[in-house]
Amino acid sequence: RHVASVGGVLGTVAGRRPTPESCTPDDVVGFLIYADVAGKTVVHSTTTCPRVRGPGVMSLNGRVGPGCCPLRLAYCSVDSMIGRLRSAFHDMGRSVDNPAAMRAVKMYLRDVRYEQLRAGVVPKQALPLFSHKL
């Protein structure tokens, strides 16, 4: 299932259209940057955002116009996407030279995580729903 989707997913990367067999770690990072457009997590800049009054302190009554801070994919979503790509490349027989498991992709994931933790983005978990409490 993943194998058929890798070519289509990586085909959406701007620039060249890599095949799953010729894909490089730079192509994977390029796809992750492209997919970042669909994010819904607001990442506030600690230096330029008018809602941030100090290191990690948010102003609750400060109204900010749209487009002030970027919307990005959450760290856990990026990590999940990398895991799915890694699994797909492994299923295709590229377990030794898996581009989704290379250092450049891990560095990109580390940078996304660092940026979001620095901005005070905390991963959210869904509340459990128990049927006996309904």
C-alpha positions in Angstrom: 0.0 0.0 0.0 2.8 2.4 0.9 4.9 1.4 -2.1 2.3 2.6 -4.6 1.9 6.0 -2.9 5.6 6.9 -2.5 5.9 7.8 -6.2 2.8 9.9 -6.1 3.8 11.6 -2.9 7.3 12.5 -4.0 6.0 13.5 -7.4 4.5 16.6 -5.7 7.9 18.0 -4.8 8.6 21.2 -6.6 11.5 21.1 -9.0 12.4 17.7 -10.3 10.2 14.6 -10.1 12.2 11.8 -8.5 11.2 8.2 -8.9 11.2 6.1 -5.7 14.3 4.3 -6.9 16.3 7.5 -7.5 15.0 9.4 -4.5 17.6 11.1 -2.3 17.4 12.5 1.3 17.2 16.0 -0.2 14.1 15.0 -2.1 12.5 13.7 1.1 13.3 16.9 3.0 11.9 18.9 0.0 8.7 17.0 0.2 8.4 17.6 4.0 8.9 21.3 3.4 6.3 21.2 0.7 3.9 19.4 3.0 4.5 22.0 5.7 2.0 24.3 3.9 -0.9 22.1 5.1 0.0 22.6 8.8 -2.4 23.9 11.4 0.0 24.5 14.3 0.8 28.2 15.0 4.5 28.6 15.7 5.0 32.0 17.4 8.4 33.7 16.9 9.9 34.7 20.2 11.5 37.8 18.6 8.9 39.2 16.2 5.5 38.1 17.4 3.6 40.9 19.1 1.7 38.3 21.3 4.9 37.2 23.0 5.9 39.5 25.8 9.0 37.7 26.9 10.6 34.3 26.6 7.6 32.0 26.5 5.1 34.4 28.0 2.0 35.0 25.8 -0.2 38.0 26.0 -3.8 36.7 26.2 -5.5 40.0 25.2 -3.2 41.0 22.4 -5.1 40.8 19.1 -2.9 39.9 16.2 -3.9 40.1 12.5 -3.8 37.0 10.3 -0.5 36.0 8.8 1.6 37.2 11.8 3.0 33.7 12.7 3.4 30.8 10.4 1.2 27.7 10.4 3.4 24.6 10.4 3.0 20.9 10.6 3.3 19.7 14.2 6.5 17.8 15.1 4.6 14.6 15.7 2.9 14.8 12.3 6.3 15.3 10.6 7.7 12.4 12.6 4.8 10.2 11.5 5.2 11.1 7.9 8.9 10.3 8.0 8.0 6.9 9.5 5.5 6.1 6.8 8.0 7.1 4.1 10.7 5.0 5.8 8.3 2.0 5.9 7.4 2.5 2.2 11.1 2.6 1.1 11.8 -0.5 3.2 9.0 -2.3 1.5 10.4 -1.4 -1.8 13.7 -3.1 -0.9 15.7 0.1 -0.1 16.4 -0.9 3.5 20.1 -0.3 3.3 20.0 3.1 1.4 16.7 4.3 2.8 16.5 8.0 2.0 14.0 8.7 4.8 16.3 7.2 7.4 19.4 9.3 6.4 21.0 12.0 8.5 19.6 15.0 6.5 16.0 13.9 7.3 16.8 13.4 11.0 18.4 16.8 11.1 15.3 18.4 9.6 13.1 16.6 12.1 15.4 17.8 14.9 15.2 21.4 13.7 11.4 21.3 13.4 11.2 20.0 17.0 13.6 22.6 18.3 11.7 25.4 16.6 8.4 24.3 18.0 9.7 23.7 21.5 11.4 27.1 21.5 8.1 28.7 20.5 6.3 26.9 23.3 4.3 24.5 21.1 3.2 21.6 23.3 2.0 18.4 21.6 -1.7 17.8 22.3 -3.2 14.5 23.0 -6.9 13.6 22.5 -8.9 13.2 25.7 -9.9 9.6 26.2 -13.6 8.8 25.8 -14.9 6.2 28.2 -18.3 4.7 27.3 -19.3 4.1 30.9 -19.0 7.9 31.6 -21.5 8.8 28.8 
